[in-house]
Amino acid sequence: MTKPKARAKRISDDASCTTDNHHAASNDAMTKGSTRAPNIEWAKNPDWTWSLITYLTDHTAFRTKLFSDSTADAAKEGRAKHVGKDGKNQQYAVLAEHIFATEPTQSKAYKVSPSRFTTSVETRLRR
């Protein structure tokens, strides 16, 4: 019975070691002048959400593809099922470009890192 306890202690020692190394690496990065990009704050910018809603409302086929059209709904409405040829990430990228490419406060940051804004749109829609 003493062996498992010793093993558990070693694992926790390793975990704390890894955590300490992670913090040391983070501190090194901060001291070398790297700065974190500002947050993309949807709550403080309701116009972004409205732009997203407007785009999805105006582009029904896009919206249906993004939110996965069901075969049952298509059959009930007498139409073919809408299937997105582009992956979800590409669709989120379209939305991010629509919202942020011309946004005065975000366009510069969007051009530097569009994937960051794509992820932000995806997160916003999943909440």
Secondary structure, 3 states (H helix, E strand, C coil): CHHHHHHHHHHHHHHHHHHHHHHHHHHHHHHCCCCCCCCCCCCCCHHHHHHHHHHHHHCHHHHHHHCCCCHHHHHHCCCCCCCCCCCHHHHHHHHHHHHHCCCCCCHHHHHHCHHHHHHHHHHHHHC
